[in-house]
Amino acid sequence: MSTWMPHANVVARKLGWRLSRLRRTVKRPRDLPGSANFVIVSFTHELSHTQVYPFHLHADRIEARYGARLHEISERDFAAADARERCPQVRWLAFQTGFDLSDEQMRSVLDKLRSVFPRARLVYLDFFAPLDLRYAAVLDPWISCYVKKQAFADFACYGRTTLGDTNLTDHYARRFGIDKPLYTFAVRPGFESKLVIGPNFCVSPHMIDRFRGRLPQGERPIDVHARIATRGVDWYQRMRDEARDAALAVQGVNTVYQGRVTQAQFYAELAASKVCFSPFGYGEVCWRDYEAIFSGALLLKPRMDHVRVEPSIFVPDETYVPLAWDCSDYEDTLRAVLADDRRRRDITHRAFERVRDYIRSDAVVDGMKALFERA
């Protein structure tokens, strides 16, 4: 069995994150100190927290580099606050919202933000899993930056009409003959200059120290890790059923696939696995992609050429091995990587080193330059 790093660093990291939020979070805008010039209005959700965490992690460096002193208010507390409060000292206001606001609801949020923070530069933090820019049109006149964890590599893909509200719903609804309404999220000319690709799951409290350490060493008796949850909306369930069926159809391979386990067991299994099969979720990029990489399991995933992330971990046959979206080549691809130990190890090491170099560098703070310096 592969060895695994102690959990002390992860526990300390999570504790530090909670303490930072406790120290920097206020209930109402009027509670902000006079020195607070950078505020995040945060949404309460596991995914939204991963986008806010890097600002707390690097708060001191952000202040030293850009002069921005961080404080945070939850979206619920801000909604309950009096719109007549004024915080003219705030220069930068980053905010998150829910996934399904109407244009009218978003404008209401923007009106209140502008009223309370009349001099602030507005930055939108989109923590959502899909690639779309669903609020681009309504936000464009108000914001200086639109920060997203992943985006289309080709900006021309934005603004297209899809069956359902994402490119994934469109693809799988057409493949499986599922009826969906048409959606078009308009993107105005020039909006590409406002799009900023921010950190992804690798900069989160339970991952960052695993990437700062070393890959687990030892035997890997599990050929492929393929624990795939399938319950969900129609297109998602059909997609995940197809992926699970592809994994189970391969004979003579030791595949872990059945049942739910604790996170500790899940990670122990990954550290003992040669390959991790990571199908799409409601978006292309998944926690499991990064969990596979820090565990030293080769990432086997539907092709990701159309996706842009930082750092770039989806380089075919360099940092992961791609599959057809219908998993028709799953068995042949899996058997090929299982038969080539050196290729598999080279790919896993390159992927790990790419994320580790990103974590250890100034890339995260450097990438925030557009938020604080853009006119």
N, C-alpha and C positions, 0 to 999 in steps of 0.2 A: 504494500500500500504506500502511496506517496506521502511524504511528510507534508505538514501544513504549518503555516506560521501561527504564532500565538495570537489570541484575540485582544490582548491588552491595548495595542495601538488603536484598534477599531473602537473599542469602548471609550478610550480617552478622546478620540476624535469626535465621537458623538456627544460626549459630555462637553467638550469645548464648544461645539456648535450650539448646544442648548444654552450654555453660559453666555456666549456672544449675543444670542438673540435676546436673552433675558436682560442683558446690560444695555442693548441698543434699541429695544422695542418699547414704544409708547402706545397708550390706548387712544389718544386723540391728538390731532395736530397741535392744539394749544399746549400740549405737554412737551413738545419738542424744545430742546434748549436753543438758545440764540446762536450757538455755534453749529447747529445741524444744518448743513447745506446740501446734503444728498439723502433722499428718502426713497425707500422702496415700499410700495403698497402691495403686499403679497397675498396671494390666494392660498387657501389651506388645502393642500393635496400633496401626496407623496411625490408626484412628478414636478409640481411647482416648487417644492422645497429644493430639489436638486439644482434648479436654476438659480435660486437665491443663495444657496450655500457658498458658491465661490466668492461672492461679495463679502461674506463674513470671514471666510478663510483668509482672504487677502486684504482685509479692511485696512490694516496699518500701511501696507504697501500702496494701496489705492490712495490713501490720504497723502502719503509722502510723494507719490508720483503726480497726482492730479489735484490735490488739495480738497478732495471730496471726503467729508466726514459722515459716515453712514449711520442712519437710523431707519427703523422699520415700523410700519403700521399694518396690521392685518386688514384685508379688504372688508371684512365684516365690521371691524371697529371704525374704519373710515366711512363706511356707508351710514353708520349710526351717528357720526359726528355732525356738528352744525356747519352747514355750508358757508356761514358768515365768518367762520374763523379765517384768519389770514396769517400766512407764513411767508412773508416776502424774502426772508433770508435764504430760502431753499433755491438753489441754482439748478439742481438736477432731480427729476422725479421719475423713477422707473416704476412701472405698475403692471400687475397681472390681473386677468379677469377670468371668468368662467368661459366655457367652450361654446355656449349656444346663445349669446346675447344677440338681440336684434340690433339693427343700426340705430334705432331710436334709443334703446337702452345703453348702447355704447356712447352715444352722444351725451346722454345724461351723466354718465360717469365722467366724460371729458369736461363737461361744463363745470362739474363740481371740483375736479382736480385743478382746472384753470382758475376757478374762483378762490380756492384755498391756497394754491401755490401760484400766484399771479406772475412771478418772474422765472419760474422753473422751465428748463428744457425738458420736454416729455419724451420718455423712452418706453416703448412697449416691450414687455418680456413675454413672448409666446412659448409656453412650455408644452404645448400639445404634441401628441405622438405623430399625427399625419404631417405631410409635407406642405399642405396648402397654406396660403396666406389669407385666411378667411376674413380678416378685419382690415385688410390693406386699404381698401377704397375709403372706408369711413375714417380710418386713422390718419391717412396721408396728410391732410392739411394741418394736423395737430402735432405730429411727432417728428423728432429728428432722426430716430433710429428704431428699427424693428428687429429685435434680437430673437433668434430662433436657434434651436439646438441642431436642427438638420434641415436641409432645403434641397430643391432640385438642383442638380449640377448645371442644367441648362435653364436659365431664367425664362426662356421662351415657353417653357411648359406651364407657366402660370397664366391664369386668365382663361383657360380652356374649360369648356363645358364637359361635365362628367355625369355618369349615372351614379347617384349617391354623391356624398359630399367630399370624397377623396379619390385620388388616383387608384387606390387599392379597391375601394368599393366599385369603381368603374370597371376595372379589369376583371374582378371575380364575379361581379353581377353579369357581365357579358358572357364570361366563360360558362357559368352555371345557369344562365337563363333566369336570373332573378330580377323581378320588376323593381325599379328604383326611380324616384323622381330625378329630374335633371337639376344640376346646380352649376352656377357660374360665379366664381369669386373674382370680381373685376380687380385688375391691378393697373393703376394709372401709369402713363409713361414717366420714366425717371425714378420709379419707386425702387428699382434695383440698387440705387446708390444708398438707400436707407437700410437695406438688409444687411445684418451683421450675424455671422455664424458664431454662436457662443459655445461654451463648454458643454459636453454631453455627460452621460452617466459616469464616466470615469472620474470626474471631479465631484465625488459625493462622499459623505462621511464613512460609509462602509466599504468603499473601493479604493480610495486614494492611497492608503498605506499599503495595500496589497500590491499596488503597482510600484510603490517605492521600494518594495522588498525584492525578493528573488522568486523565480518560478519554483513551484513544488517539484521536488526530486523523488525518484523512486519508480517502482513498477506501476504500470498502468494496465491492470487486468481487464478493465471494461473497454470494449472496442468502441462503442458509440453511446453517448448519453443523449437520450431523446425523450425526456419527460415533457410531453406536449399536452397542455390543457386545451380542450376543444369547445367547451361551452361558451356561447356568446350569441351575437346576432347572426342572422341567416348566412351572409356571405363569409363572415369570420369562421363560423363553425364548419362550413363546407371546405374552406381553405385549410383549416387546421386538421380536419378529418383526413384530407388528402395527404398532408404531410405525415401524419401519424401512420396511415396505412402504408405509405412508401417505406417508412422505417421498419414496420413490422413484417413486411413482405420479404426482407432479406434473410435468407437462411444461413445457418452456420456462423453467425456473427453474434457476439455477446453484446446485446443491446439492453440498456436500462431504460424502461419506458413506463411502467405501470404504477399508478397510485401517487398520492401526495406525501411529501416528506418534509422534515424541518429544514430550515435554511442551512443549518450546520451540516446535516447529512447531504443536502443537495451539493454544497461546496466540496465536501469530502468525496462525493462521487465524481464530480468534475475533475478533481485533482488526481483521480484514479482512472480517468478516461483518456483514450487516445484522440477521440473525435467528439465534438459537440455539434449536434444538429440544431440549428436555431432558425425556425421558420419565422415569417412575418407575424407581427401582432396587429394591433389597430393602426400601427405605423410600421415602417420598415425597420427602424433601429430599436433594439430591445436591450433590456438589462442583461439578458443572457449572452449577448454578443461580447460584452466586456467581461462578464463572469467567466466565459470560456477562455478569454485571452489571459486573464490573470491566473487562471488555473493551469495553463499550459496545454489545454485541449485544443486541437485544431478546429477552427471555426468553419463549419459547413453550412452554407446559407444561400437562399435564393439570390440570384444575381442583383448587385447593388450599383451598377454603373451609373444609374440616374440620380444617385444620392450624393450629397456633399456634406461632410462632417469634419470637425476638427477635434483631434488629429485625424488624418486620413487613414482609417483602418480597413477600408473596403477596397483594397487593390487586388484584383484577381490573381490568384496563385502566388502572391507575394505576402499578403497578410491574412488572407482567407481563401477558401476554395468555393467558387460559385456553382450554383445549381440552376437548372431551368425552373421557371416559376411553377410549372405543373409537376415538378419532381420526377419527371420521366427518366432522367439520367441519374437518379439517386443511387441505385445499386452499383452501377458501373463506376461512378465517381467515388463512392465510399470504398469499394474494394481496391481501387487504384491507390488511394491515400493510405489505406491500411497496409498495403503491400510494400510501401516505400517509406521506411522509418526515417531516413535522412531528410527526404523532402518534407515530411510532416514536422519534424523537429525544426527545420530551417524556417518554415512558415510560422510556427508558433513563437519562435524566438524573435523573428522580425516584428510580428504584431505586438508582442509584449514590450520590446524595446522602443517601438514607436510611441506607445502610450507612456511608457516610463520617461522617455526623453521629454515629452510634452509636459508631464506632471512636474518634472524637476527643473524645467526651464522657466523663463518669464513669460511664456506664451499666453497664459490666461490673462495676466495683468496687461500685457502688451495689446491683447485683443480688445480690451476695454477702451482703448484710446478713442475710438470713434464716438463712444457714448459721452465722453467728457470733454473732448476737444473739437467736435464737429460743430460748425456754425449752424 
